[in-house]
Amino acid sequence: MSTPAQDALLDAGPAAGDLFDGEVQVDYIRWASEDGQFAVVEITLPDGSPLCAVGPIGHLEEESRARLSGTFELHARHGLQLAAREAEPLDPAGIDGARRYLKSLPGIGTKRANELIDRHGGALFEAIDRDPKGAFASLKGLSDATAEAAAEEWANRRAERRLYALLSPHGLARHVGELVAIHGIHAAEEVRDDPYSLTEVAGIGFLGADRVALASGTPPDSQRRMRAAAVHALREGESRGHTHLPRAELI
């Protein structure tokens, strides 16, 4: 059953079938799949209206901003919601946004968030990016273990953002969570170094990996690309029931 707020949206706001592409406030992650890819997220639209977004957006963070693109749809039980195709994490806007973001990290309450904001000002995110462990370890009364946990969470979130920027132009953003789980905080760097490693992830395949590789500067005649193409051709043949492929045809 839809809520009164959602009924108001139906009367005066977006309708089922309308497209959306804009910035939202990410308020609360209501549910996420075990692999962290699919999620149901409570958001606030640019006009202040609350809504749920569903889709491959499990990499988003609570109390943050994001740019979503998708289509409004009317769910039989939950009412109007946004079926998101892509979600780009954005840095929080303003001091209040930065404070909320910092408070979502382990051990960082209002007092410590304010200490970081006062210390770094407008260069807050750049300063923490340079040395997450050092930034949090410098806070008064924060144990080494808690500083390490906050730094690790910060690094994971930033890793997802770098990987999103690399994969989103090629329609592969939905795999961000899975790749970070596989490669850790250096996922973007590892994918950039060997884009064809993406072929090991279900749903990407050679063609998707090849788009990333060529955009990242891999020469069209590189040995790595030829090897990946050969493996792709063999797998395609196997999927069609073939047991071998003549070398001349493969090359």
Secondary structure, 3 states (H helix, E strand, C coil): CCCHHHHHHHHHCCCCCCEEEEEEEEEEEEEECCCCCCEEEEEECCCCCEEEEEECCCCCCCCEEEEEEEEEEEECCCEEEEEEEEEEEECCCHHHHHHHHHHCCCCCCHHHHHHHHHHHHHHHHHHHHHCHHHHHHCCCCCCHHHHHHHHHHHHHHHHHHHHHHHHHHHCCHHHHHHHHHHHHHHHHHHHHHCHHHHHHCCCCHHHHHHHHHHHCCCCCCCHHHHHHHHHHHHHHHHHCCCCCCCHHHHC
